[in-house]
Amino acid sequence: MRPPQTTKETISPKGRGRSIQTRQLGLTLFVGLALAVGALLAFAALANEMLEGDTRRFDDRVREGIHQYASPALTSFMRVVTVLGAPSVLLALSILAAVGFLFARKDRGLFLLVITMIGAKVLEVVLKLSFHRTRPVPFFDALPPSSYSFPSGHAIGSFCFYSMVAAIISARTRSRVVCITVWALAALLITLIGISRIYLGVHYPSDVLAGYGAAFIWVIMVSLGDRALKHKYDRTELDTSEPD
């Protein structure tokens, strides 16, 4: 009497592809959440230090250290740079980018940019009203903005806009040179805008760092949500395309 035959299940190429996508998504979500949690803890620690007044020594030293390099030419340059992070300029740039994505039929990129910038503004307003930190005395007889100081709105807005645009562009090109160039320009602009706020004296350094931290958390969460939705859509496409 022959022993019963056992059947060996085979995994289809689509099934293997789905499994790989799931593992990649899981790793991406894990790393992204870990980074977001780390940034959140850092932001909370910085906010707590600020409320207790423990950042004053750090803020004063950095402000004085940057201000010692002041010159008419550098001041003019910083005034131009800081405009690139102004709310009105970022709004105009966001509209231009959105129109570009619309004409290029990049609906996903358009959606990500709009969500990111709306969330950035909400985040800025909520945090400023939560901490009520008064602004430092500005340098160069500049008029201080009427809003609160912590965190820096320029830091939040510029980080969200330039990093998200860089992410959208780099995700849609295969050129490594383009990716490196786009990210380098974004990082340079974000850094210079933050430095300009300290140089002009309208923000404490801790304001700028907190703005970067808050923006980083928001951008990571938007990116993770986009990855999860894309993964769900891809799985749906695979399920509907598989024969019965």
SVG drawing of the C-alpha trace seen along z (x, -y; Angstrom):
<svg xmlns="http://www.w3.org/2000/svg" viewBox="-12 -100 45 102">
<polyline fill="none" stroke="black" stroke-width="0.4" points="0.0,0.0 1.5,-3.3 1.7,-6.1 -0.5,-9.1 1.0,-11.7 1.5,-15.2 1.1,-18.2 3.6,-21.0 2.2,-24.5 3.9,-26.8 4.0,-30.6 3.2,-32.6 5.5,-35.4 2.8,-37.9 2.6,-36.3 6.4,-36.6 6.2,-40.2 3.5,-41.0 5.5,-39.4 8.6,-41.4 6.6,-44.6 5.1,-43.8 8.5,-43.3 9.9,-46.5 6.9,-48.4 7.3,-47.0 11.0,-48.0 10.2,-51.5 7.4,-52.0 9.6,-50.8 12.6,-53.0 10.3,-56.0 8.4,-55.6 11.7,-55.2 13.0,-58.4 9.7,-60.2 9.7,-59.0 13.3,-60.1 12.6,-63.5 9.5,-63.8 11.5,-63.0 14.1,-65.5 11.5,-68.1 9.8,-67.4 13.1,-67.7 14.0,-70.9 10.6,-72.4 10.9,-71.4 14.3,-73.0 13.0,-76.1 10.1,-76.4 12.5,-76.1 14.8,-78.7 17.7,-76.2 18.3,-77.0 19.1,-80.7 22.8,-80.2 22.9,-78.1 20.8,-80.6 22.9,-83.6 26.2,-81.9 25.0,-80.9 23.4,-84.3 26.6,-86.1 28.8,-83.7 26.9,-84.2 26.4,-87.9 30.2,-88.5 30.5,-87.8 28.0,-90.5 28.8,-92.7 26.7,-94.9 27.1,-92.4 26.3,-89.4 23.3,-91.2 21.9,-92.0 22.4,-88.3 20.7,-87.0 17.7,-89.4 17.3,-87.9 17.7,-84.3 15.2,-84.7 12.5,-85.8 12.7,-82.3 11.1,-81.0 8.5,-83.7 4.9,-82.4 3.8,-84.5 6.7,-83.3 6.2,-79.6 2.6,-80.0 3.4,-81.3 6.0,-78.6 3.5,-76.0 1.0,-77.2 3.5,-77.2 4.7,-73.7 1.1,-72.5 0.3,-73.9 3.4,-72.2 2.4,-68.8 -1.1,-69.3 0.0,-69.9 2.4,-67.0 -0.5,-64.8 1.4,-64.0 -1.7,-63.8 0.0,-62.0 2.8,-64.6 0.2,-67.4 -1.7,-65.7 1.4,-65.2 2.5,-68.8 -0.9,-70.2 -1.3,-68.0 2.2,-68.8 1.9,-72.5 -1.5,-72.7 -0.3,-70.6 2.8,-72.7 0.8,-75.8 -1.5,-74.2 1.5,-72.8 3.1,-76.2 0.1,-78.0 -0.8,-75.4 2.8,-75.2 3.3,-78.9 0.0,-79.4 0.9,-76.5 4.3,-77.9 3.8,-81.7 7.5,-82.4 8.4,-86.1 10.8,-86.9 14.4,-88.1 15.5,-91.7 16.3,-91.6 19.6,-92.9 20.0,-95.6 16.9,-97.6 14.6,-95.0 11.0,-95.0 10.2,-91.7 7.2,-89.7 4.0,-89.9 3.7,-86.1 5.3,-84.2 8.9,-82.9 8.8,-79.1 9.1,-77.3 10.3,-79.1 7.6,-79.3 10.3,-79.9 12.1,-76.7 8.9,-74.6 7.6,-76.0 10.9,-75.8 11.7,-72.3 8.3,-71.0 8.2,-72.7 11.8,-72.1 12.2,-68.6 8.8,-67.4 9.5,-68.9 12.9,-67.2 11.3,-63.9 8.6,-64.1 11.1,-65.0 13.7,-62.4 11.1,-59.7 10.1,-60.3 13.6,-60.3 16.1,-57.5 19.0,-59.9 21.2,-59.8 22.8,-63.1 19.4,-64.8 18.5,-63.2 21.7,-64.3 21.4,-67.8 17.8,-68.3 18.4,-67.1 21.6,-69.1 19.8,-72.3 16.9,-71.6 19.3,-71.0 21.3,-74.2 18.2,-76.3 16.7,-74.9 19.9,-75.4 20.5,-79.0 17.0,-80.1 17.4,-78.8 20.7,-80.6 19.3,-83.8 16.6,-83.9 19.3,-83.7 21.6,-86.1 18.9,-88.7 18.0,-88.2 14.3,-87.5 14.6,-84.0 16.5,-82.1 18.6,-79.1 16.4,-76.8 13.3,-78.1 14.9,-77.1 16.0,-73.7 12.5,-73.1 11.0,-74.1 13.2,-71.6 12.3,-68.9 8.5,-69.5 8.7,-69.7 10.8,-66.5 8.1,-64.6 5.3,-65.9 7.1,-65.1 8.0,-61.6 4.3,-60.9 3.1,-62.2 5.6,-60.0 4.7,-56.9 1.0,-57.5 1.8,-57.8 3.8,-54.6 1.0,-52.7 -1.7,-53.9 0.5,-53.1 1.1,-49.6 -2.6,-49.1 -3.3,-50.3 -0.6,-48.0 -2.0,-45.0 -5.5,-45.8 -4.1,-46.0 -2.4,-42.6 -5.5,-41.0 -7.8,-42.2 -5.3,-41.2 -4.8,-37.6 -6.9,-35.0 -9.4,-33.0"/>
</svg>
